[in-house]
Every structure is written in structure tokens, then in C-alpha cells.
Amino acid sequence: MPIMNVSYRAGDLDKTMKADLAKRLTDVLVTMEGGANTHGGRAFAWVLFSERPSEDWWVGGETDNSFISPPGCFLVHVTIPEGYMNASHKHDVHLSVNAAIRAATGTTDPAATGASILVVIAEVPEGNWGCAGQTISLENIADSVGLSKTGDRYAWVQAYFSAKARMLSAYDYPKDIGGLLPSMSRD
């Protein structure tokens, strides 16, 4: 259930670029979901755009292009379920989001983007996602998007939450604290 919120400075995207970028970022989201190019996978792939007035976007203490590289100012917040991505997956997201923005804006040189495209990945703790009035877990999301629970990606998820369960037990956290996959228990 990843979500991308793309903030950009007024004038840095036109309507055509925004539509192209939305499609490209949706493809990134589907890839992030383990390639879940299914109806459920695409239904969970949300891209939101927030245009900001240029006088509200300050970089280096200035609102002009003194510290801005092509293609302009972009701040992309990527929200993902906790424990869904290892460091390599996150690195791939940083690269893919930058590539999508460069392609949609016609900026070809990746070195030219400098600090103008910032990507922040935030993990939502297990048990804090909700949909249709219900708390949903990473297990529910995997089922909804058609992600195999027998592949390497889900094995990593299980290893992550198993380690978290051991840590919570070792430090005597209350058993009802949550934060684990519903199929896991702490003894």
C-alpha cells in the first residue's frame, strides 16, 4: 500500500508532464509491491501531487533558482508499510523516482538533478494502516495485491518481523503493543 506524495514548485510541471509522471510513478509503486501488476496492486498505488507557490519554496535561503538544478524542485514522500523494504529496495526506489521525474520533465542528465529531487521514504508501523474502516496488515496487503508469500521478498518480511518479535520479547514490551504480523505471536 505505498503512497507517493509529490510536492513541486509552481511551473515545474505542466498538465502533460504531471500525467506522464503519475503513470511512471505508478509503475514504480507496482514494482515496489514486488511486481504486483494486478487490479489490487494498482488500486493500492496512490500518487498525490501538491503544487506549491514558488514564493513558499525556499532553498538555500532563496526562492529563485540560485540553488536549483534541472528539472526544478521536487520533494517526494514515499510512504510504505514497515518491514517491507530492505536497504537495497529503498535504494532502487530512490533511483526509480529520480529517473521517473527526469523522464517526465525531459531532463536527461542524472548528474544535473543535484539536490533538486529529494526522496524521503517513511515506514508506517505494522497495524497502523487502515482501509474501509479496518486495520490492515502487511499480510492483508500481500493478499490483496497478489504478492506470493513463498518468494524471497516475503521471506525477508517474515525474517524482519521475527527479529522484531524477539527484540520486543527480550526487552519485555507488553504483548498487546502490536507491531507484528497477525500470524505471529510472542511467547
C-alpha positions as CSV (number, residue, x, y, z in Angstrom):
1,M,0.0,0.0,0.0
2,P,2.7,2.5,-0.9
3,I,1.7,6.1,-1.4
4,M,3.8,8.9,-3.1
5,N,3.1,12.5,-2.4
6,V,4.9,14.7,-4.9
7,S,5.4,18.3,-3.9
8,Y,6.7,20.5,-6.6
9,R,7.2,24.2,-7.3
10,A,4.6,26.0,-9.4
11,G,5.7,26.0,-13.0
12,D,8.0,22.9,-12.7
13,L,5.3,20.5,-14.1
14,D,2.7,21.2,-16.7
15,K,-0.5,19.1,-17.1
16,T,1.1,16.7,-19.7
17,M,4.2,16.2,-17.6
18,K,2.1,15.6,-14.5
19,A,0.0,12.9,-16.2
20,D,3.2,11.2,-17.6
21,L,4.9,11.4,-14.2
22,A,1.8,9.9,-12.5
23,K,1.9,6.9,-14.8
24,R,5.7,6.5,-14.3
25,L,5.4,6.7,-10.6
26,T,2.5,4.2,-10.5
27,D,4.8,1.8,-12.4
28,V,7.5,2.4,-9.7
29,L,4.9,1.7,-7.0
30,V,3.8,-1.5,-8.7
31,T,7.4,-2.6,-8.9
32,M,7.9,-1.7,-5.2
33,E,5.0,-4.0,-4.4
34,G,7.0,-6.9,-5.8
35,G,5.7,-6.5,-9.3
36,A,2.1,-6.8,-8.3
37,N,0.7,-5.6,-11.6
38,T,-2.8,-6.7,-10.6
39,H,-6.0,-4.8,-10.1
40,G,-5.4,-5.0,-6.3
41,G,-1.8,-3.9,-6.8
42,R,-2.8,-0.9,-8.9
43,A,-5.6,0.0,-6.6
44,F,-3.1,0.4,-3.7
45,A,-0.7,2.5,-5.8
46,W,-1.6,6.1,-5.0
47,V,0.2,9.2,-6.4
48,L,-0.7,12.6,-5.0
49,F,0.5,15.9,-6.3
50,S,0.9,19.1,-4.3
51,E,1.8,22.3,-6.2
52,R,3.5,24.9,-4.1
53,P,3.8,28.6,-4.9
54,S,7.4,29.5,-5.8
55,E,7.4,32.1,-3.0
56,D,6.7,29.3,-0.5
57,W,9.6,27.1,-1.7
58,W,12.9,28.2,-0.2
59,V,16.2,26.5,-1.0
60,G,19.5,27.9,0.4
61,G,17.5,30.9,1.7
62,E,16.3,31.9,-1.7
63,T,13.1,31.4,-3.8
64,D,14.8,31.7,-7.2
65,N,16.9,29.2,-9.0
66,S,20.2,30.1,-7.3
67,F,20.5,26.6,-5.7
68,I,18.1,24.7,-8.0
69,S,19.2,22.2,-10.7
70,P,17.0,21.0,-13.6
71,P,14.3,19.8,-13.6
72,G,13.2,22.0,-10.7
73,C,12.1,21.5,-7.1
74,F,10.6,18.1,-6.2
75,L,10.1,16.6,-2.8
76,V,8.7,13.1,-2.9
77,H,7.4,11.5,0.3
78,V,7.1,7.7,-0.2
79,T,5.0,6.0,2.5
80,I,5.4,2.2,2.8
81,P,4.5,-0.5,5.3
82,E,7.1,-1.2,8.0
83,G,9.4,-4.1,7.2
84,Y,8.5,-4.2,3.5
85,M,11.8,-3.0,2.1
86,N,15.4,-3.7,2.8
87,A,18.2,-1.1,2.1
88,S,18.6,-2.3,-1.5
89,H,14.9,-2.0,-2.2
90,K,14.9,1.6,-0.8
91,H,17.9,2.4,-3.0
92,D,16.0,1.2,-6.0
93,V,13.1,3.4,-5.1
94,H,15.3,6.5,-4.9
95,L,16.8,5.7,-8.3
96,S,13.5,5.0,-9.9
97,V,11.7,8.1,-8.6
98,N,14.5,10.3,-9.8
99,A,14.5,8.6,-13.2
100,A,10.7,9.0,-13.5
101,I,10.9,12.7,-12.7
102,R,13.8,13.2,-15.2
103,A,12.0,11.3,-17.9
104,A,8.6,13.1,-17.4
105,T,10.3,16.5,-17.5
106,G,12.7,15.7,-20.3
107,T,15.8,16.1,-18.1
108,T,18.4,13.6,-19.4
109,D,21.5,14.1,-17.3
110,P,21.1,12.4,-13.9
111,A,24.1,14.4,-12.5
112,A,22.3,17.6,-13.3
113,T,19.5,17.0,-10.9
114,G,21.7,17.7,-7.9
115,A,19.6,18.3,-4.8
116,S,16.5,19.4,-6.8
117,I,14.8,16.0,-6.4
118,L,14.6,14.8,-2.8
119,V,13.0,11.4,-2.0
120,V,12.0,10.6,1.6
121,I,10.9,7.1,2.5
122,A,8.8,6.7,5.6
123,E,7.7,3.4,7.1
124,V,4.2,3.1,8.7
125,P,4.4,0.7,11.7
126,E,2.5,-2.6,11.3
127,G,-1.0,-2.2,12.4
128,N,-1.3,1.5,11.6
129,W,-2.7,1.1,8.0
130,G,-6.4,1.2,7.6
131,C,-8.8,0.8,4.7
132,A,-12.6,0.6,4.6
133,G,-12.7,1.1,8.3
134,Q,-10.5,-1.8,9.1
135,T,-6.9,-2.1,10.3
136,I,-5.0,-3.9,7.6
137,S,-1.6,-5.6,7.9
138,L,1.2,-6.3,5.5
139,E,-0.2,-9.8,5.3
140,N,-3.5,-8.4,4.1
141,I,-1.8,-6.1,1.6
142,A,0.2,-9.0,0.2
143,D,-3.0,-11.0,-0.3
144,S,-4.8,-8.0,-1.9
145,V,-2.1,-7.2,-4.4
146,G,-1.3,-10.9,-5.2
147,L,2.2,-10.9,-3.7
148,S,3.5,-14.5,-3.3
149,K,4.1,-15.4,0.4
150,T,6.6,-18.1,-0.7
151,G,9.1,-15.8,-2.5
152,D,12.3,-14.1,-1.4
153,R,10.6,-10.8,-0.8
154,Y,8.1,-12.1,1.7
155,A,10.7,-14.3,3.3
156,W,12.6,-11.1,4.1
157,V,9.4,-9.6,5.6
158,Q,8.9,-12.6,7.8
159,A,12.6,-12.5,8.9
160,Y,12.3,-8.8,9.7
161,F,9.2,-9.3,11.9
162,S,10.6,-12.4,13.5
163,A,13.6,-10.4,14.6
164,K,11.3,-7.6,15.8
165,A,9.3,-10.1,17.9
166,R,12.4,-11.4,19.5
167,M,13.5,-7.9,20.3
168,L,10.2,-7.0,21.8
169,S,10.2,-10.1,24.0
170,A,13.8,-9.6,25.1
171,Y,13.0,-6.2,26.4
172,D,9.7,-7.1,28.0
173,Y,7.5,-4.9,25.9
174,P,3.8,-5.6,26.6
175,K,2.3,-8.3,24.5
176,D,-0.5,-6.2,23.3
177,I,1.8,-3.5,21.9
178,G,1.1,-4.7,18.3
179,G,3.5,-4.0,15.5
180,L,3.8,-7.7,14.4
181,L,2.2,-9.6,11.6
182,P,-1.2,-11.0,12.7
183,S,0.1,-14.6,12.1
184,M,2.9,-14.1,14.5
185,S,2.7,-14.4,18.3
186,R,5.1,-13.5,21.1
187,D,5.5,-16.2,23.7
